[in-house]
Amino acid sequence: MNEPRRDWTVAEAEALLARPFNDLLFEAQQTHRRYFDPNAVQVSTLLSIKTGACPEDCGYCSQSARHDTGLAREKLLPLEQVVEAAREAKNSGASRFCMGAAWRNPTDSNLERVIEMIQAVRAEGLETCVTLGMLTAAQARRLREAGLDYYNHNLDTSPEFYGQVITTRTFQDRLDTLAHVREAGIKVCAGGILGMGERRADRASMLCELANLPKPPESVPINLLVPIEGTPLADADELDPIEFVRTIAAARIMMPRSHVRLSAGRHEMSDEMQALCFFAGANSIFHGERLLTTDNVGESADQRLFARLGLHPDPTPFEQKTCCSA
């Protein structure tokens, strides 16, 4: 089987995004069917295990201590509460349980507490994913020893636009953490956020950064900005929904074997827009009422949409799939 390309140029990605919509979706759907069941969607649940008081200044985030969003600061959740949430997630159809903590980077002592959660969630029969901020190489190895399946660390946007969104850590800091995670043997979950005022060229550049990593992320969350009062991006112009679908399709073509996750912002999407995203190659979602601190589509609404579209949850881990050749 041919390996995915890792030499995409921004000009090529821009040309892909500019193709006639029907042609773009046709190629994305063909690519999707080559590697995945077109009617299966991987379902994850996301839990905030430590909320608020983050020292970073990410312009989209309600959890930054630098933004006045009215969000209450909370300590790390007790282990028992996390396990209970994981059981509920599994019972509602999730195959992966993701845990997020609002840290710039975890201390080693905090990391050990999260490791207890990882091991307890794995014992419930779920894949595990955490997002804890930046990691050292030693911390990534410790997480791998503990059995962590995925580490989420989004690039957020292009390197060219990055400084207009975040100033407290560099784009290279993010790449370094992804390298530590990959070198430790943990699967990578990395994507970005659309609708922050970036240009199409920035969306193309971000996709190139992801696709051209030494190995593309196994999971690529594509988020639509959820404007939050009190953040610098509260008044960002709304992104054209068709442009969002185009980006999903381009991600599918450029990273054919990755799960492309329709992530934050789904609460504001119509069923028709979500259907287009699934047709364009999205095959992963978060379900549940909340995504860290923002609203999400409820499980009953997802069940109704899946029934309308003939979709079903996919419980099979990626590495166990048998893909047909190109």
C-alpha positions, 0 to 999 in steps of 0.5 A: 500500500502506498504511503501518504504523501508528506511533501505537500506544498501550501500552493497545492493545498490552496489549489485543492481548497479552490477546486469546484465543490463537487469535484473536491467532495467526489475525490474526498469521498473516494479517498475515504472509501479506500481506507474506511467504512464510509458509514462508520463514525468513531465516537469519543467523549471529552471530559475537563478534568481540571478547568480554568486558571490556565496561564496561556493567552490563547485568544479563543479560550475561556480557560485562560486566566488572562480573559474575563469569561466568568469561568469558575476555576476548579481543581483536578477532579477526583479519580472516582468522578472520572471513572464514573464519567468514563462508564457513562461514556462507554454505556452511551456508545463511546469507544475513546475517553478523552481528558483535558486539563487547563495547564501550560504543562503538567508538573510531574506530580500532577502527571502521576495523578492523571496516570491513575485516571488513564489506567482506571479508564483503560480498565473500563475497556476504553481507549484513552486520550489526554490533553495536558499542554506541553510535555517533556520527552520524559513525561511523554515516555511516562505516559506511554509506560502508563498505557496512554493511547492518544495525546492531543495537542493541536497546532490551532492554525498556520505558523504564519497566523499563529502569533495573532492568536497566541503569544505565550508559547510558540508554534515550534513549542507545539511541534516539539511536544508532538515530536516527544509524543510520537517518539514515545510511541503514543498515537497523535491527535492534532488538528486546528481551529477554523474561523479565527480570522485566518485566510484560506492560505492559513488553512492550507498551511495548517493542513500541510504542517499536519500532513507533512509531519514525519507521520500524520496524526492518527486523529485530526480534529477540525474545530469551528471557533465557538466565540466566547464572550470575554475572549479576544475572538468573541467578535470574530467573523463567522466562517462560511460553512462551505469553506469549513466543509472544503477544509474537511475534504482537503484534510481527508485527501491529504491525510487519507488514513487519519480519522478526521474529527468533526469537533468543536462548533458542531452545536451550531451546525445544521444536520445538513452541514454535518451530513456534508462533513461526513460525506467529505470524509469526517469520521469521528465526533465527540458526543455528550452535552459538553466539550470542556467548557462549551456546549456540544450536540446531545447524544439523542440528537446524534442518534437521530442524525445517525439514523437519518444518515444510516451511520453507526458508531465504529468501536474498532481501534484504527490499528485493527482495521484492514484497509484496502489498497489504493 
